[in-house]
Amino acid sequence: VRSNFFAAMPAYQGSHRRPFLRPRNSHILVVSIYLRKWYRFGSGRKLAGRVAFIDMSGFDISELSGRDLTRLWYRGGFPRSFLALSEEESYSWRQDFIRTFLERDIPQLGITVPSETLRRFWTMLAHYHGQTWNGSEFARAIGATEPTARRYMDLLSGAYVIRQLQPWYENIGKRQVKSPKIYIRDSGLLHALLLLKDDQIRLHPKNGASWEGFIVEQVIALLETPVWYWATHAGSELDLFTVINGKRTGIEIKFADAPGLTKSMHLAFEDLKLDRLFIIYPGKRSYPLRENIKVIPAGELEVIIKSECNS
């Protein structure tokens, strides 16, 4: 990025403060990693009120219309990984991405943690994918303090490669979990960190957790409302909880051929006073389990969720 670009930005932005009078196609997109250079090369003006942030992900289910869902799960949403001509090419690209991200991109953000340390930590998170964060356990595993382990997690979360899914809790008279759940955001990167190729994923012990994290990202991409998970220390749990148009909505994710209603789902429905509960699975047909509880195939996720949630 040229230094004179940032020097010219304040004058450009100031000349187009009224958004409805801005010339067509006059938007400028600056990748966030370069925004720090505004201060280095620009006039030192503050960014507040002058920029907008757009969180961009890779391909998601809405762009595939239900097609190639398994391929998206296996390879993830990065275009070069998803569109690769072979599984070997896709897997190799993801391994190269991980190395480049740790060795080149992270240092450019001013972070001085050794790349091998971060890789070990990231790989460890992959093995804990879909589980509740336990800072002391991670700290012992990497031979560091708990604040250091938390700093590493926040670093990777801020770099958009892991997700900290925050818990929902309210006064229901039960002890509730208040630590975040940890997911590798891109399923293809998760499989690369676990050294899994396409034909090995379904046979791996983490296949259910991998599917859960994949659907969590798809749901978040489709919904425009905040989401949480919910769990109690007694074992009741709900994968996703949100409020849409005033209706308390629960989403459970199952890697099964024909999921049914479980005790945990029933308790979540009653304790959280849900208006409706969706169960998402990798099958082909949707069917009701009881009033306001419906099983949804992942391939129809976009159509069904949008129609149900807008009703």
C-alpha positions as CSV (number, residue, x, y, z in Angstrom):
1,V,0.0,0.0,0.0
2,R,1.5,3.3,-1.0
3,S,2.0,6.0,1.7
4,N,0.4,8.7,-0.5
5,F,-2.8,6.7,-0.6
6,F,-3.3,7.2,3.2
7,A,-2.2,10.8,3.0
8,A,-5.0,11.4,0.4
9,M,-7.7,9.5,2.4
10,P,-8.7,12.3,4.8
11,A,-9.4,14.8,2.0
12,Y,-11.3,12.2,0.0
13,Q,-13.4,11.1,2.9
14,G,-14.1,14.7,3.9
15,S,-15.4,15.5,0.4
16,H,-18.0,12.8,0.5
17,R,-19.5,13.0,3.9
18,R,-23.1,12.9,2.7
19,P,-23.6,9.2,1.7
20,F,-26.6,9.9,-0.6
21,L,-24.6,12.4,-2.7
22,R,-21.6,10.2,-3.0
23,P,-20.7,9.4,-6.6
24,R,-21.7,5.9,-7.8
25,N,-18.9,3.3,-7.4
26,S,-16.9,5.7,-5.2
27,H,-16.5,3.3,-2.2
28,I,-13.0,2.4,-1.2
29,L,-12.3,-0.9,0.5
30,V,-9.2,-1.1,2.8
31,V,-8.3,-4.5,4.3
32,S,-8.2,-4.1,8.1
33,I,-4.6,-5.3,8.3
34,Y,-3.6,-2.0,6.5
35,L,-5.7,0.4,8.6
36,R,-2.8,0.8,11.1
37,K,-0.9,2.5,8.3
38,W,-3.4,5.3,8.3
39,Y,-1.7,6.6,11.5
40,R,1.8,6.0,10.2
41,F,1.4,7.7,6.8
42,G,-1.8,9.8,7.2
43,S,-2.5,12.9,9.2
44,G,-3.2,11.1,12.4
45,R,-7.0,11.7,12.2
46,K,-9.2,9.3,14.1
47,L,-11.0,6.5,12.3
48,A,-14.1,6.6,14.4
49,G,-17.0,7.7,12.1
50,R,-14.9,7.5,9.0
51,V,-14.8,3.8,8.2
52,A,-17.3,0.9,8.2
53,F,-16.3,-2.7,8.9
54,I,-17.6,-5.7,6.9
55,D,-16.7,-9.2,8.3
56,M,-16.2,-11.4,5.2
57,S,-16.1,-15.2,5.3
58,G,-15.5,-17.8,2.6
59,F,-18.2,-19.5,0.6
60,D,-21.3,-20.5,2.6
61,I,-24.4,-22.6,2.0
62,S,-26.4,-19.7,0.6
63,E,-24.0,-19.4,-2.3
64,L,-24.4,-23.1,-3.2
65,S,-28.2,-23.5,-3.0
66,G,-27.8,-26.7,-1.2
67,R,-25.4,-28.2,-3.8
68,D,-21.9,-29.5,-2.9
69,L,-22.7,-29.3,0.8
70,T,-20.4,-32.2,1.7
71,R,-17.6,-30.7,-0.4
72,L,-18.0,-27.4,1.5
73,W,-17.9,-29.2,4.8
74,Y,-14.8,-31.2,3.8
75,R,-12.8,-28.4,2.2
76,G,-14.1,-25.3,3.9
77,G,-15.1,-22.0,2.4
78,F,-11.8,-20.6,1.1
79,P,-12.3,-20.3,-2.6
80,R,-9.0,-21.9,-3.6
81,S,-9.6,-24.8,-1.3
82,F,-13.2,-25.3,-2.3
83,L,-12.6,-24.9,-6.1
84,A,-9.4,-27.0,-6.2
85,L,-9.4,-29.6,-9.0
86,S,-8.5,-32.4,-6.6
87,E,-8.5,-33.2,-2.9
88,E,-4.7,-33.3,-2.8
89,E,-4.6,-29.8,-4.3
90,S,-7.1,-28.5,-1.8
91,Y,-5.4,-30.1,1.2
92,S,-2.0,-28.8,0.1
93,W,-3.4,-25.3,-0.3
94,R,-4.8,-25.4,3.2
95,Q,-1.5,-26.5,4.7
96,D,0.3,-23.8,2.8
97,F,-2.3,-21.2,4.1
98,I,-1.8,-22.3,7.7
99,R,2.0,-21.9,7.4
100,T,1.8,-18.6,5.6
101,F,-0.8,-17.2,8.0
102,L,1.4,-18.1,11.0
103,E,4.8,-17.1,9.6
104,R,3.9,-14.0,7.6
105,D,0.4,-12.6,8.3
106,I,0.5,-12.8,12.1
107,P,3.9,-11.0,12.4
108,Q,2.6,-8.2,10.1
109,L,0.0,-7.5,12.8
110,G,2.8,-6.7,15.2
111,I,2.4,-10.0,17.1
112,T,5.7,-11.5,18.2
113,V,4.5,-15.0,19.4
114,P,6.7,-17.7,17.7
115,S,4.9,-19.3,14.8
116,E,5.5,-22.8,16.1
117,T,4.0,-21.9,19.5
118,L,0.9,-20.6,17.8
119,R,0.7,-23.7,15.5
120,R,0.8,-26.0,18.5
121,F,-1.8,-24.0,20.3
122,W,-4.1,-23.8,17.2
123,T,-3.7,-27.6,16.7
124,M,-4.6,-28.1,20.3
125,L,-7.7,-26.0,19.8
126,A,-8.6,-28.2,16.8
127,H,-8.6,-31.2,19.1
128,Y,-10.9,-29.4,21.5
129,H,-13.2,-28.1,18.7
130,G,-16.7,-27.7,19.9
131,Q,-15.8,-28.0,23.6
132,T,-16.0,-25.4,26.4
133,W,-12.9,-23.4,27.1
134,N,-10.8,-24.5,30.0
135,G,-8.0,-22.0,30.5
136,S,-6.1,-23.9,33.2
137,E,-6.1,-27.1,31.1
138,F,-4.8,-25.3,28.0
139,A,-2.2,-23.5,30.1
140,R,-0.8,-26.8,31.5
141,A,-0.7,-28.4,28.1
142,I,1.4,-25.6,26.5
143,G,3.5,-25.0,29.6
144,A,2.3,-21.4,30.1
145,T,0.2,-19.4,32.4
146,E,-3.6,-19.2,32.1
147,P,-3.5,-15.5,31.0
148,T,-1.0,-16.4,28.3
149,A,-3.3,-19.2,27.0
150,R,-6.2,-16.8,27.0
151,R,-4.1,-14.2,25.1
152,Y,-3.3,-16.8,22.4
153,M,-7.0,-17.7,22.1
154,D,-8.0,-14.0,21.8
155,L,-5.3,-13.5,19.2
156,L,-6.6,-16.2,17.0
157,S,-10.1,-15.2,17.6
158,G,-9.3,-11.6,16.5
159,A,-7.7,-13.0,13.4
160,Y,-11.0,-14.7,12.5
161,V,-9.7,-18.2,12.5
162,I,-11.4,-19.4,15.6
163,R,-14.8,-18.5,17.1
164,Q,-15.6,-18.0,20.8
165,L,-19.3,-18.8,21.0
166,Q,-20.5,-17.1,24.1
167,P,-22.9,-18.7,26.6
168,W,-26.5,-17.5,27.2
169,Y,-27.6,-17.6,30.8
170,E,-30.6,-16.3,32.7
171,N,-32.2,-16.8,36.1
172,I,-33.8,-20.3,35.8
173,G,-32.7,-21.7,39.2
174,K,-30.0,-23.9,37.7
175,R,-26.2,-23.6,37.5
176,Q,-25.3,-22.6,34.0
177,V,-22.0,-22.8,32.1
178,K,-20.5,-19.4,31.6
179,S,-17.3,-20.2,29.6
180,P,-17.3,-19.8,25.8
181,K,-17.3,-22.7,23.4
182,I,-14.3,-22.9,21.0
183,Y,-14.6,-23.6,17.2
184,I,-12.2,-23.5,14.3
185,R,-14.2,-21.3,12.1
186,D,-13.4,-22.9,8.7
187,S,-14.1,-26.6,8.6
188,G,-11.4,-27.1,5.9
189,L,-8.7,-25.6,8.2
190,L,-10.0,-27.8,11.0
191,H,-9.5,-30.9,8.9
192,A,-6.0,-29.7,7.8
193,L,-5.0,-29.1,11.4
194,L,-6.2,-32.6,12.3
195,L,-4.3,-33.9,9.2
196,L,-7.6,-35.3,7.7
197,K,-8.4,-35.7,4.0
198,D,-11.8,-36.1,2.5
199,D,-12.2,-39.9,2.9
200,Q,-11.0,-39.8,6.5
201,I,-13.3,-37.3,8.0
202,R,-16.4,-39.4,8.5
203,L,-14.5,-42.1,10.2
204,H,-12.7,-39.8,12.6
205,P,-13.9,-39.4,16.3
206,K,-14.3,-35.6,15.7
207,N,-16.7,-36.0,12.8
208,G,-19.7,-35.0,14.9
209,A,-17.9,-32.0,16.4
210,S,-16.7,-31.0,12.9
211,W,-20.2,-31.2,11.5
212,E,-21.5,-29.1,14.4
213,G,-18.9,-26.4,13.9
214,F,-19.6,-26.3,10.2
215,I,-23.4,-25.8,10.7
216,V,-22.8,-23.2,13.4
217,E,-20.9,-21.1,10.9
218,Q,-23.6,-21.6,8.3
219,V,-26.4,-20.6,10.7
220,I,-24.5,-17.5,11.8
221,A,-23.9,-16.5,8.2
222,L,-27.7,-16.8,7.5
223,L,-29.0,-15.1,10.6
224,E,-28.8,-11.4,11.2
225,T,-29.2,-11.7,15.0
226,P,-26.7,-12.5,17.7
227,V,-26.4,-16.2,18.7
228,W,-25.3,-18.0,21.9
229,Y,-25.1,-21.5,23.1
230,W,-26.7,-22.7,26.4
231,A,-25.7,-25.4,28.9
232,T,-26.1,-26.3,32.5
233,H,-23.7,-28.1,34.8
234,A,-26.2,-30.9,35.0
235,G,-25.7,-31.7,31.4
236,S,-28.6,-30.0,29.5
237,E,-27.4,-28.2,26.4
238,L,-28.5,-26.3,23.4
239,D,-26.1,-25.7,20.5
240,L,-27.5,-22.3,19.4
241,F,-30.0,-19.9,21.0
242,T,-31.2,-16.7,19.4
243,V,-34.2,-14.3,19.5
244,I,-35.7,-13.6,16.1
245,N,-38.6,-11.2,15.7
246,G,-39.3,-11.5,19.4
247,K,-39.4,-15.4,19.2
248,R,-37.0,-17.4,21.3
249,T,-35.4,-19.9,18.9
250,G,-33.3,-22.9,19.6
251,I,-31.1,-24.8,17.1
252,E,-29.7,-28.2,17.8
253,I,-27.2,-29.9,15.4
254,K,-27.0,-33.6,15.0
255,F,-24.8,-35.8,12.9
256,A,-27.3,-38.7,12.6
257,D,-29.5,-40.3,10.0
258,A,-32.8,-39.7,11.8
259,P,-32.5,-37.6,15.0
260,G,-35.2,-37.7,17.5
261,L,-36.3,-35.7,20.6
262,T,-33.8,-36.1,23.5
263,K,-34.2,-35.3,27.2
264,S,-31.6,-32.5,26.8
265,M,-33.7,-30.9,24.0
266,H,-36.9,-31.2,26.1
267,L,-35.2,-29.6,29.1
268,A,-33.8,-26.8,26.9
269,F,-37.2,-26.2,25.4
270,E,-38.9,-25.9,28.8
271,D,-36.1,-24.1,30.7
272,L,-35.5,-21.4,28.0
273,K,-39.3,-21.2,27.2
274,L,-38.5,-21.6,23.5
275,D,-41.1,-20.7,20.9
276,R,-39.5,-23.1,18.4
277,L,-36.7,-25.6,18.1
278,F,-35.0,-26.6,14.9
279,I,-32.8,-29.8,14.6
280,I,-30.4,-29.7,11.7
281,Y,-29.0,-33.0,10.3
282,P,-27.3,-34.2,7.1
283,G,-30.3,-36.0,5.8
284,K,-32.7,-35.3,2.9
285,R,-36.1,-34.7,4.4
286,S,-37.7,-32.4,7.0
287,Y,-40.2,-33.7,9.5
288,P,-41.8,-32.5,12.8
289,L,-41.1,-34.2,16.1
290,R,-43.8,-32.4,18.0
291,E,-45.5,-29.0,17.9
292,N,-42.9,-26.2,17.3
293,I,-40.0,-28.8,17.1
294,K,-38.9,-29.6,13.5
295,V,-36.0,-31.6,12.0
296,I,-34.4,-29.8,9.0
297,P,-32.0,-31.2,6.4
298,A,-28.8,-29.1,6.1
299,G,-29.3,-28.8,2.4
300,E,-32.5,-26.8,2.9
301,L,-31.1,-24.8,5.7
302,E,-31.3,-21.4,4.0
303,V,-34.8,-21.7,2.6
304,I,-36.4,-23.3,5.7
305,I,-34.7,-21.1,8.3
306,K,-35.5,-17.9,6.5
307,S,-39.1,-18.8,5.9
308,E,-39.7,-20.1,9.4
309,C,-37.9,-17.2,11.1
310,N,-39.6,-14.5,9.1
311,S,-43.1,-16.0,9.9
